[in-house]
Amino acid sequence: MYKILITTIIILFVIMLFFNLYLRIKAMKLLKKLRHQNVPINIKDLFNTEKLEKVVIPKYPKSAEDIRALSRHFRYSIKMGTVLLALITAFGAVLMWYRTH
């Protein structure tokens, strides 16, 4: 049971890690593309969808899809990072519990 649990923990961690890295790479590519198009992006605006839709996107309609995609990628990346941190904590707790028993 211990080996199955450890293997499952490692596999889940690796999957979450690579998914998070994939999202971050995509987000950085979009950010670079938008900067090349001279679209000033304030990172805090990416998390406020209302302000993004009302203020930023009307100024740069040609880059609207890229801006929305960047915002999505940043939000997903933050969520994945949170999940990863929770998984690491939970896995650490399980390993500590198994070590003491």
N, C-alpha and C positions, 0 to 999 in steps of 0.2 A: 504494500500500500504506500509506503514511504517513497519508493522509487517512482511509482506512477504519479504521485503528487508532485514530486520534484520535477519530473519530466514535463508534466502539464504546466507547471509554473514557469519553467524555462521557455517552453514553446509559446505560451501566451505573452510572456514578456518580450520575446524576440519579435513576434508579430506586431505587437503594439509599438515597439521601438521603431521598426522599419516603416510602419504606416505613418507614424509621426514624422520621421525624417523625410518621407516622400512628400507629405503635405508641406513641410517647411521648404523643401527644395522648389516645389511648384510656386509657393508664395514668393520666394526670393526671385525667381525668374520673372514673375509678373511685376514685382516691385521694380526690378531693373528695367523692364520694358516700359513701364509707366514713367520712370525717371528719364528714360531716353526720349520719350514723347513730351517731356517737360511738363508733366502733370505733377504738381506738388501734392504729396500725400502726407497727411498728418496721421500718424498711427492711431491716435485716440479717436479720430473721426471714423476709422474703419470699424470700430466696435459700436458706434452709434448709428444704426441704420437709418433712423429718421433724418439726422443731420446729413448723412451721406446722400440720401435721395433728394433732399431739398436744397442743399447748398453745393456740394461738390460735383455731383453728376451733371446738373444743369450747366455748370461752367465748362465741362469737358464731355460733351455728348458722344464724341467719337470713341472715347475710351470707357464708356459706361460699363460695358460687359467685363472689361479687364478690372475695373475698379470693384465691381460687385464680386467678381471671382476672387480677387485678392482679399476682400473683406471676409468672404466665406472661408478661404483657406486659413486666414489668421485665426478666426473664431474656432474652426475645427482643430487647428493645431493646439490652441490653448486648452480645448476640451480634452484632446488626446493626452496632452501633458498632465492634466489633472488626473485622468484615468490611470496613466502610467504611474504617477506618484502614489495613487491609492493602491494600485496593484503591488507596487514595491513594498509599501507598508504592510499590506495584508499578507503578502508572501513572507515577509520577514517575521511577522507575528506567527504564522503557521510553522515556519522553520524553528523559531524559538520554542514554540509549544512542543514540537516533536523532539527537540533536543533535551528538554527537561523531563520528558516521559519515556 
